């Protein structure tokens, strides 16, 4: 049973539903393994636990909010 893991920031219930569906559909198309056999694991992380280029997502969001007119 294939497992697809997505790790990132918080998602709404609707976003999770769509992500699970589309990841399962795409994996089934590529692998020829029926969609029903794919499991999707969503791991949500707080913004301070994610980072890129030396800053957390929390810091990045704050910086971008200041830059908006």
Secondary structure, DSSP 8 states (H G I E B T S, - for coil): --EEEEEES---HHHHHHHHHHHHHHHHHHH---GGG-EEEEEE--GGG-EETTEEHHHHHHHHHHH--
